Every structure is written in C-alpha cells, then in structure tokens.
Amino acid sequence: MTVLGITGFIIYDASLKNHFKNAFFIGAALNASEIEEKNPTESSFITAQFNSITPENIMKCEVIHPGWNEYHFDLADKYVDYGMKHQMFIVGHTLIWHSQLSAFVKNIKSRDSLLLFMTNHINTVAGRYSGKVNSWDVVNEALNEDGTLRHSVFLEKLGEDYIRRAFELAAKAAPNTELYYNDYNIEQPKKRAGVVALVKKLRAGGTRIDGIGIQGHWSIQGPPLKDIENSILEYSALGLKISFTELDLTCLPNPWDLKGSDVNQNFEGSPFMNPYPNGLPDSMQIKLAGCYEDLFKLLIKYRDKIERVTFWGVNDGQSWLNNWPIKGRTNYPLLFDRNFKPKPAFEKVIELKTTQ
C-alpha cells in the first residue's frame, strides 16, 4: 500500500469509507479530544477512514444533563458541528439508558417526576439536534440475556411502557431522525427473541422504530457468525434497518470465562489476564485478521440490509477494552494500532470485494 505523508502518522491510501461506499457507512466512536480536533493530523486520519461518527460519552445523561435544569451542550454541539463539517452520518448516543445516569435521576422518587425528566430530557436533547443528527439510539440496553426487560429505575417507576414513551417522544422531538434500539448480545437467540417481541409490540401500538443496533462486542475466539446471520435475517424481515454499532474483538481473556473464579478478584497484576503488554504476537494478529475477514464477508453478503458498521474507537490505544472489565490491560481489538498504523486485520478487510 502506498504511504501518504502526513506528519506524525502513517496513513495508507486504502480507506475504509471509500472501500465500503457502496455497501454501508463505516463509523468510529469519538472521544472528547477527537471531537475537539486537538490534533489536526489525527483528525485527518479519522476523516480519511470513516464517514460516520458516534460519541463515546458526551451525549450520555451524566455529561449532557447533570442537573434538573442544567444542560452542558458545549461538547455535543462541537460533535454535531464536526460531523456536519466533514459530511458524516451523525449518530446520537444515547437518550434513555439505565447506566451513566446523572445522580439526580437516580434519586427521583416518584413516577410523575421521572416521566417529567424523560420528557424534558428527550425534548431538549433530541430537539436541539433535530435535522442535524441522522440517527438516535433512543433506548439502550433495556433487555436481560433471556429477553426479558432489565430491572432499572425506568422499569421500576414507569413500567414497561417507558420504552414506548421514549420512542414516541423522540419521534416528536426529531421527526426526521432514524430511531434505533441498541443493545449487546442481541444476536443471541433468547435476547433476539426479546427484541423481536419488543419491536412487534411497539409497532402494534403505532409507535415508530426504524432500526436495531447490534453492538458487536465480540472476541478473537470468533464472532458468532451463524447467530449474527440469523439476526440480520430476522430483524430485516421486520422491515428494520440494521447497524453494527460498537464493534470490537477483544484479544484478552475474559474473567467471566474463568470457571469457579470470583470476578471481583484482583486480576490487574495477573500475567494470565494481561498476556500481551508489549505487543500482540504475529500468531494472534493472524487470528484477529481471520476473525475480521470472516465477519466482514458476512456483512458484505447482507450489505443491502445493513446501514452502518461502527467501530467502538479509532485505534487500539483508545479502546475502552484496555480498562474493562479489568483496568490497566493492553488490548488490541480494532483495525489500527496505537500509532494509527493499519494492522493485518485492516488489510484482510480492505482486500474483500464489496460487490458480487
């Protein structure tokens, strides 16, 4: 591949967004520094590779709405301006989520007060960016692994009807924006069945939902390709758009895979849990590349049903998986290394044909 000379980074002439332009949007989750374009060469890299963006944290409740009548729009405004300036597909993430809630929301006691919060929050945030944000993750991670509704402050005080209310408020506040339900493991049969039942119930009552976001936090042990394929077919059969919204493949052991071990043990100092502190071995690079190649072959096969594929981060060094579920590890889950250099996984993906 030909190297293009941009000081401070190695940038190749191959571009994800150009390669997949006739298949689906290719996105990345951006942190605050990237949104503010503090490093121009970094920004050049992002805009060369991606044509869709999602904010990692700055639109979540605890950041954008920290007090009852207090909103912090500075970073969110910059994020939307960034996407519009670079003509990108802009994702809003997320309106209603049980996690990363502001403290005042957790302390709300009454049903009416929580409903008022939800109404004000969606009207204010989604309404502010109506006509600018292309797609909202309206409700995030509302299901348990068996497909039942997760216990949360919203379910406890508002009942299962809170999901319908959230989508209807979002549809009114941002009428020309796509409305998504976003969750992890919803390619798995039981949780997938819960999503299907949720969508059918919403639509039966006349509530608009446009798409499903499959997060895609998988492993180098191999994405569950058959389950992913079945999910694409089942969700698209409902007339839904499908996006893979938070894609990464961890290269490290998961503490929950340790049979008989307490996940609360201190694994930080364990060489077993952090096996590659100085770099990913060639054998693992090859394995990661093969996983990404197999996954993207499947995504290309169903490109007519997929709107967007978004990586949860730009390069390995910025991935949340360096600190979750164990802090201080060195992970390698994305297509670009810590110096923004394309990895073998990138090369395998970029070599795939995107048309039949």
C-alpha positions as a printed Julia matrix, in Angstrom:
356×3 Matrix{Float64}:
   0.0     0.0    0.0
   1.23    3.48  -0.8
   2.1     5.61   2.21
   0.75    9.14   2.2
   2.98   11.61   4.04
   1.08   13.23   6.9
   3.44   14.27   9.65
   3.19   12.21  12.81
   1.08    9.36  11.44
   1.31    6.57   8.94
  -1.67    6.89   6.63
  -2.27    4.49   3.8
  -4.07    5.19   0.56
  -6.61    2.47   1.34
  -9.67    3.94   3.03
 -12.43    2.05   4.8
 -15.09    4.6    3.91
 -14.14    4.57   0.24
 -13.83    0.8    0.05
 -17.29    0.25   1.54
 -19.0     3.27  -0.03
 -21.39    1.05  -2.0
 -22.09   -1.26   0.94
 -22.63    0.65   4.22
 -21.37    3.54   6.3
 -18.15    2.89   8.22
 -18.03    4.66  11.56
 -15.97    5.17  14.69
 -16.76    6.24  18.23
 -15.0     9.52  19.08
 -13.74   10.74  22.43
 -13.74   14.37  23.54
 -10.21   15.09  22.29
 -11.06   13.79  18.82
 -14.3    15.77  18.72
 -12.42   18.96  19.59
  -9.85   18.2   16.85
  -6.98   18.91  19.21
  -4.6    17.08  16.88
  -5.12   18.06  13.21
  -3.26   15.03  11.86
  -5.39   12.72  13.98
  -8.49   14.42  12.62
  -7.18   13.95   9.09
  -6.79   10.26   9.77
 -10.35    9.93  11.1
 -11.93   11.81   8.21
  -9.91    9.79   5.69
 -11.1     6.45   7.08
 -14.64    7.0    8.4
 -17.88    8.58   7.16
 -19.98    8.06  10.29
 -19.38    9.03  13.91
 -20.8     8.16  17.32
 -19.92    9.97  20.57
 -18.37    7.72  23.19
 -19.72    9.54  26.24
 -20.52   13.21  25.73
 -24.22   12.72  24.92
 -24.88   10.39  27.84
 -27.09   11.76  30.59
 -24.42   12.3   33.26
 -22.47   14.54  30.87
 -25.09   16.4   28.88
 -27.78   16.74  31.6
 -26.08   16.75  35.03
 -28.81   18.7   36.88
 -32.58   19.01  36.65
 -32.4    22.34  34.82
 -28.73   22.07  33.84
 -27.55   21.05  30.39
 -23.98   21.05  29.07
 -24.13   21.28  25.29
 -20.63   22.54  24.51
 -19.06   19.21  23.53
 -22.25   17.84  21.96
 -22.51   20.97  19.79
 -18.88   20.52  18.73
 -19.55   16.88  17.94
 -22.51   17.67  15.7
 -20.62   20.53  14.05
 -17.7    18.15  13.42
 -19.93   15.66  11.67
 -21.66   18.28   9.59
 -18.38   19.92   8.6
 -16.98   16.61   7.39
 -20.29   15.48   5.83
 -20.57   12.42   8.05
 -23.52   10.3    9.16
 -24.07   11.54  12.73
 -25.31    9.2   15.46
 -26.75   10.42  18.78
 -25.86    8.1   21.67
 -27.94    7.7   23.79
 -31.23    9.16  25.09
 -32.52    6.61  27.64
 -30.08    4.27  29.38
 -30.05    2.88  32.89
 -26.29    3.42  33.17
 -24.27    6.67  33.33
 -27.34    8.47  34.64
 -26.93   11.76  36.46
 -27.16   11.47  40.24
 -30.37   13.48  40.4
 -32.15   10.97  38.15
 -31.16    8.06  40.38
 -32.64    9.94  43.33
 -36.02   10.64  41.73
 -38.71    9.09  43.91
 -41.99    9.49  42.07
 -43.33    8.17  38.79
 -44.52   11.59  37.66
 -41.14   13.2   38.32
 -39.27   10.51  36.39
 -41.67   10.81  33.48
 -41.18   14.58  33.53
 -37.41   14.09  33.47
 -37.63   11.73  30.5
 -39.94   14.11  28.62
 -37.75   17.14  29.27
 -34.55   15.26  28.52
 -35.67   13.88  25.16
 -37.43   17.06  24.08
 -34.41   19.19  24.95
 -31.57   17.0   23.72
 -33.14   15.35  20.68
 -34.98   18.56  19.82
 -31.78   20.61  19.89
 -30.19   18.46  17.18
 -33.29   17.75  15.11
 -32.35   17.91  11.45
 -28.65   17.51  12.27
 -28.31   14.12  13.97
 -29.13   11.37  11.47
 -29.87    8.58  13.92
 -30.59    8.32  17.65
 -30.03    5.35  19.93
 -33.3     6.09  21.68
 -33.22    3.29  24.24
 -30.01    1.47  25.14
 -29.58   -1.96  26.74
 -33.08   -2.44  28.15
 -33.11   -6.26  27.99
 -31.73   -9.11  30.06
 -29.94  -12.03  28.44
 -33.15  -14.08  28.43
 -35.0   -11.35  26.52
 -36.98  -10.03  29.49
 -36.89   -6.37  30.46
 -33.92   -5.36  32.59
 -34.67   -4.01  36.06
 -33.89   -0.29  36.03
 -35.18    2.94  37.53
 -37.25    3.4   34.37
 -38.89   -0.01  34.52
 -39.4     0.24  38.28
 -41.21    3.58  38.23
 -42.7     3.8   34.74
 -43.31    0.15  33.87
 -42.53   -1.46  30.53
 -44.41    1.35  28.8
 -41.36    3.62  29.28
 -39.82    2.28  26.06
 -42.87    3.22  24.01
 -42.92    6.67  25.61
 -39.24    7.21  24.83
 -39.65    6.37  21.15
 -42.77    8.5   20.78
 -41.09   11.47  22.46
 -38.05   11.07  20.21
 -40.21   10.81  17.09
 -41.92   14.07  18.01
 -38.74   15.92  19.02
 -36.72   14.79  15.99
 -39.24   13.7   13.35
 -36.73   13.23  10.52
 -34.2    11.26  12.56
 -33.86    7.47  12.49
 -34.86    5.88  15.79
 -32.88    2.83  16.95
 -32.96    0.34  19.79
 -29.34   -0.53  20.69
 -28.06   -3.46  22.76
 -25.35   -6.11  23.15
 -25.73   -9.87  22.65
 -28.97   -9.36  20.73
 -27.68  -11.69  18.07
 -28.12  -14.48  20.66
 -31.42  -16.39  20.22
 -33.13  -15.65  23.55
 -32.23  -11.98  23.67
 -33.01  -11.64  19.96
 -36.48  -13.05  20.6
 -36.93  -10.36  23.25
 -36.03   -7.65  20.74
 -38.42   -9.05  18.15
 -41.24   -9.15  20.7
 -40.46   -5.59  21.77
 -40.49   -4.29  18.2
 -43.76   -6.06  17.38
 -45.4    -4.67  20.5
 -44.24   -1.13  19.74
 -45.47   -1.3   16.18
 -48.76   -2.89  17.15
 -49.44    0.24  19.18
 -48.45    2.54  16.33
 -45.04    3.5   17.73
 -42.27    4.15  15.22
 -38.98    2.3   15.5
 -36.66    2.33  12.49
 -33.67    0.2   13.32
 -31.78   -2.19  15.56
 -28.23   -1.61  16.7
 -26.28   -4.82  17.34
 -23.3    -3.69  19.39
 -20.8    -6.34  18.36
 -18.53   -6.6   21.41
 -17.09   -9.98  20.48
 -13.85  -11.9   20.87
 -10.81  -13.1   18.96
 -12.18  -16.56  19.7
 -14.55  -15.77  16.85
 -17.73  -13.73  16.33
 -20.89  -15.89  16.48
 -21.35  -15.79  12.71
 -24.41  -18.03  12.45
 -26.23  -16.11  15.18
 -25.27  -12.83  13.51
 -26.59  -14.06  10.16
 -29.86  -15.24  11.7
 -30.26  -11.89  13.44
 -29.73   -9.94  10.23
 -32.4   -12.05   8.53
 -34.86  -11.9   11.4
 -34.56   -8.17  12.08
 -34.63   -7.22   8.41
 -37.76   -9.36   7.94
 -39.47   -6.88  10.28
 -38.56   -4.07   7.91
 -35.92   -2.72  10.28
 -32.63   -1.12   9.39
 -29.66   -2.9   10.94
 -26.43   -1.39  12.2
 -23.43   -2.85  13.97
 -22.87   -0.06  16.4
 -19.95   -0.75  18.76
 -17.73   -3.28  17.0
 -14.54   -4.59  18.59
 -12.94   -8.02  19.1
 -11.14   -8.42  22.4
  -7.82  -10.26  22.26
  -7.59  -10.85  26.03
  -9.06  -13.4   28.44
 -12.4   -12.51  29.97
 -12.58  -13.05  33.75
 -16.12  -14.38  33.39
 -14.72  -17.28  31.38
 -12.73  -18.46  34.4
 -14.85  -21.28  35.8
 -15.17  -21.15  39.56
 -13.38  -17.82  39.91
 -14.73  -14.7   41.55
 -14.86  -11.85  39.04
 -14.09   -9.42  41.87
 -10.63  -10.88  42.38
  -7.72   -8.57  41.69
  -6.66   -9.67  38.24
  -4.75   -6.48  37.41
  -1.37   -7.95  38.27
  -2.0   -11.31  36.64
   0.1   -12.12  33.56
  -2.64  -14.53  32.52
  -5.22  -11.74  32.31
  -2.8    -9.34  30.55
  -0.75  -11.65  28.33
   0.41   -9.15  25.68
   1.63   -5.97  27.43
   4.36   -5.36  24.86
   2.53   -6.16  21.64
   0.27   -8.72  20.0
   2.19  -11.77  18.71
   2.12  -12.47  14.99
   0.07  -15.62  15.56
  -2.62  -13.6   17.32
  -2.51  -10.87  14.68
  -3.24  -13.55  12.09
  -6.07  -14.94  14.2
  -7.6   -11.47  14.7
  -7.3   -10.79  10.97
  -9.1   -14.03  10.16
 -11.94  -13.18  12.55
 -12.43   -9.75  11.0
 -12.2   -11.22   7.49
 -14.91  -13.79   8.23
 -17.14  -11.2    9.88
 -16.89   -8.7    7.04
 -17.52  -11.39   4.44
 -20.84  -11.96   6.19
 -21.61   -8.23   6.46
 -20.87   -7.72   2.79
 -23.17  -10.62   1.92
 -26.03   -8.74   3.59
 -24.94   -5.21   2.69
 -28.42   -4.45   1.32
 -29.82   -4.93   4.84
 -27.07   -3.14   6.81
 -26.91    0.63   7.18
 -23.76    1.12   9.2
 -20.77   -0.63  10.78
 -19.2     1.42  13.58
 -16.03    0.53  15.47
 -16.01    1.4   19.17
 -12.88    3.52  18.95
 -10.43    4.69  16.33
  -7.31    2.76  17.34
  -6.23    0.17  19.89
  -4.89    2.69  22.36
  -8.26    4.46  22.63
 -10.34    1.32  23.15
 -12.42    1.02  26.33
 -11.29   -2.62  26.48
  -7.91   -1.55  27.85
  -9.75   -0.75  31.09
 -12.79   -3.04  31.09
 -13.55   -5.39  32.7
 -10.06   -5.09  34.21
  -8.19   -1.81  34.38
  -4.72   -1.28  33.0
  -4.56   -4.07  30.44
  -3.22   -3.78  26.89
  -5.8    -4.84  24.32
  -5.76   -4.91  20.52
  -9.4    -5.09  19.38
  -9.52   -2.72  16.38
  -8.11   -2.43  12.85
  -5.49    0.25  13.66
  -2.69    0.01  16.21
  -1.69    2.63  18.77
   0.26    4.56  16.13
  -2.71    4.56  13.72
  -0.93    2.04  11.54
  -3.23   -0.46   9.79
  -2.94   -3.98  11.17
  -3.16   -7.25   9.23
  -6.87   -7.27  10.13
  -7.3    -3.99   8.22
  -5.53   -5.45   5.21
  -7.76   -8.53   5.18
 -10.92   -6.41   5.39
  -9.83   -3.95   2.73
  -9.0    -6.76   0.3
 -12.57   -8.09   0.32
 -14.75   -7.41  -2.68
 -17.83   -5.38  -1.76
 -19.85   -6.31  -4.85
 -20.83   -9.63  -6.35
